[in-house]
């Protein structure tokens, strides 16, 4: 068995042993991220309006980078889907900031985003106060054949796949 296979096996073992523990942590982390997303969105909402009025393109650019960084740091997973409205609040800020960056937003754009902001804020508060964990996406089960195909795609040899199967099934 080569070094790559040993590392792969170790990664699978660590991943599998922490699976149950990680599910609880995912929900806890997602809840913390939801609160942080809401707080950041509220702050950036106010900053965006000020930057739009003063035509501060530097500030608007900084706001877009901040939103992109926050959203990129939170890849989609089942726990995060429970708090989708909190993430949507950042998208609301991004929308109005982008509209203002190019030109003064139309009254229709302003009305639309203000309505979305109110709805998303209300839903986010509800998601934080009482998360509906039934909305979490179910863990996707892989058949043995799908798992093997994924290992082959990742460059694992047949010998390594056989060995990893033995570990998975023990």
C-alpha positions in Angstrom: 0.0 0.0 0.0 1.4 3.4 -0.9 1.5 6.5 1.2 -1.4 8.1 -0.6 -3.6 5.1 0.3 -2.5 5.3 3.9 -3.4 9.0 4.0 -6.8 8.2 2.3 -7.6 5.5 4.8 -6.7 7.7 7.8 -8.9 10.5 6.4 -11.8 8.0 6.0 -11.3 6.7 9.5 -11.2 10.2 11.0 -14.1 11.3 9.0 -16.3 8.3 9.8 -15.5 8.4 13.5 -16.4 12.0 13.8 -19.5 11.8 11.7 -22.1 11.7 14.5 -20.3 14.4 16.5 -20.0 16.6 13.4 -23.7 16.6 12.7 -24.4 18.3 16.0 -21.6 20.7 15.5 -22.8 21.6 12.0 -26.1 22.7 13.4 -24.5 24.7 16.2 -22.0 26.3 13.7 -24.9 27.1 11.3 -26.9 28.8 14.0 -23.8 30.9 15.0 -23.3 31.8 11.3 -26.9 32.8 10.9 -26.7 35.2 13.8 -23.4 36.6 12.4 -25.0 36.9 8.9 -27.9 38.8 10.3 -25.7 41.2 12.3 -23.4 41.8 9.3 -26.3 42.3 6.9 -27.9 44.9 9.2 -24.6 46.8 9.5 -23.9 46.6 5.7 -27.5 47.6 4.9 -27.0 50.9 6.7 -23.5 51.3 5.2 -24.8 50.6 1.7 -27.4 53.3 1.9 -24.9 55.8 3.1 -22.4 54.9 0.4 -25.1 55.0 -2.2 -26.2 58.5 -1.2 -22.6 59.8 -1.2 -21.6 57.7 -4.3 -18.7 56.3 -2.3 -17.6 53.6 -4.8 -14.7 52.5 -2.7 -17.0 51.8 0.2 -19.5 50.0 -2.1 -16.7 47.9 -3.4 -15.5 47.0 0.1 -19.1 46.0 1.0 -19.3 43.7 -2.0 -16.0 42.1 -1.0 -17.1 41.6 2.6 -20.4 39.9 1.5 -18.6 37.7 -1.0 -16.0 36.7 1.6 -18.7 35.9 4.2 -20.8 33.8 1.7 -17.7 32.0 0.3 -16.7 31.0 3.8 -20.0 29.2 4.3 -20.4 26.5 1.7 -23.9 24.9 1.5 -24.7 22.1 3.8 -27.8 20.6 5.3 -27.5 22.5 8.6 -27.1 25.9 6.9 -30.2 25.4 4.8 -32.3 25.8 8.0 -31.1 29.5 8.2 -31.4 30.4 4.5 -33.2 33.7 5.2 -30.3 35.0 7.2 -28.0 34.3 4.3 -30.5 35.9 2.0 -30.3 39.1 3.9 -26.7 39.4 2.7 -27.9 38.8 -0.8 -30.4 41.6 -0.3 -27.6 44.0 0.6 -25.6 42.8 -2.3 -28.6 43.5 -4.7 -29.2 47.1 -3.6 -25.4 47.8 -3.4 -24.9 46.5 -6.9 -27.9 48.4 -8.2 -26.5 51.6 -6.7 -23.0 50.9 -7.8 -24.0 51.2 -11.5 -26.6 54.0 -11.2 -29.1 55.3 -8.8 -31.6 52.6 -8.0 -35.1 53.0 -9.5 -38.1 53.3 -7.2 -39.2 49.9 -8.3 -35.8 48.4 -7.3 -35.9 50.2 -3.9 -39.5 49.1 -3.3 -38.7 45.5 -4.2 -35.6 45.2 -2.1 -37.2 46.9 0.9 -40.1 44.4 0.8 -37.6 41.5 0.4 -35.5 42.9 3.3 -38.5 43.1 5.6 -39.6 39.6 4.8 -36.1 38.0 5.0 -35.4 39.8 8.3 -38.6 38.5 9.8 -37.9 35.0 8.5 -34.3 35.1 9.7 -35.4 36.1 13.2 -37.9 33.2 13.2 -35.2 30.8 12.0 -32.8 31.8 14.7 -35.5 31.8 17.5 -36.9 28.5 16.6 -34.9 26.5 14.0 -36.9 23.9 12.0 -34.3 21.2 11.9 -36.7 19.1 9.7 -35.8 21.5 6.9 -32.2 20.3 7.0 -31.4 18.3 3.9 -31.0 14.6 4.5 -27.6 13.0 4.4 -27.2 11.5 0.9 -26.5 7.8 1.1 -24.1 6.3 -1.4 -24.4 2.8 -2.7 -21.2 0.7 -2.5 -20.9 1.0 -6.3 -21.2 4.8 -6.1 -18.6 5.0 -3.4 -16.2 2.8 -5.4 -16.7 4.9 -8.5 -15.9 8.0 -6.5 -12.7 6.4 -5.2 -11.7 5.4 -8.8 -12.4 9.0 -9.9 -10.1 10.2 -7.1 -7.3 8.0 -8.5 -7.4 5.2 -5.9 -6.1 1.8 -7.0 -8.3 -1.3 -6.9 -6.1 -2.7 -4.2 -6.6 0.5 -2.1 -10.3 0.4 -2.7 -10.6 -3.2 -1.6 -8.6 -2.3 1.6 -10.8 0.7 2.3 -13.9 -1.3 1.8 -12.7 -3.8 4.5 -12.2 -0.9 6.9 -15.6 0.6 6.1 -17.4 -2.8 6.6 -15.5 -3.7 9.8 
